């Protein structure tokens, strides 16, 4: 999706006072950009996030991979950084150890 489309949609929703505005960040454009492009993406992202009521980050770099204890510790880091609703999606046949680790 072109960069301006999501920003235009968020601005339009904010201006029209849409009551629930969810901005989904799919990956991080800023991580791969450098120089003026990085500054531009950071500024556009800032505006889009400010227009939203809720922001959902969906990126492979936010995955917690490892043992149940390692995953629990990683999720704790995300919560300390401001994540309010982590989503757990165990990718193993026996999810009991994961449930026990987060219980």
N, C-alpha and C positions, 0 to 999 in steps of 0.2 A: 504494500500500500504506500503510495507516495507520502512523503513527510507531511505535507500541508493538509492532507485530508483529515487525519485524526485531530489536528489542531483546530481546523475549521469546524469540525463537528462538535468539539468540546466548547468552543467559543459560542457557537450558535445555541447550544443547549443552555449555556450559562445566561446568555442574553435573553432567551425566551423563558427563563426561570423554570426550566424543567426540574421537578423536585428531586429526582434521583439521577445523579450523573456519575457513572462508573467509568473510570479510565483504566484500561488494561495495558500494561507495559509488557510487550512481548519481546524479551531479550533487551539488551542494552545497546542502543545505537552509539552512546557516548563511549563505550569501552573500545570500540574499533576506530573511532574518529580521532584525528589529531588537528592541532592548529585552530584555524578559524572555523572549520567544520565542527570541531568539538565544542567550541564556545556557542556556535549557532544551535546545535542540537541541545545543549544544556539549557539554553534560554527558552527554546521552544517547548522542551519537556517541562520546564518550570511553569510556564504559562498554562499548559494543558493540565498539569497536576493541580494548580490553583483553581482551575475552573471545575474540578471534580469534587463530588462529595466523598467518594470512595476510590481508592487506588489499589489495583491488584497487580502484583508483579509476578510474571510467569517467565522464568528463564532457567535454562539448565545450570547456570552458575549459582542458582539459589537452591539447588538440590542438596540434600543431606544423604551422603552415601557412606556406608560402613556398618559397623556393628550397631546393635540397638543402643548401646551406651554412647557411642560416637555420634549417632544421629540425634539422640536426646540432647547431648551437649551442643551440637550445631544449631538445633532448633532453639535452645536457650539463648545462644548468641543472637539469633534473629529477633527474638522477643526483646532482649536487652537493647537492640538497635531500633525498636519501635514497631515491629510486626505485631499486629493485634489479633490475627486469626490465622495461624499456620495451618496448612492443609496436609494431613498425613496420607500418603498413598504407598503402603508397603508393596514391594514387588517380589514377594517370596511366597511359597506355598503355605508355610506355617507362620501366620502373623501374630501368634500368641506372645513370642518374646518382645515384639514391638509394642503390643498393647500393654504388656507388663512393665516395660521400660518407661512408658509415658503415663502410667496409672498413678 
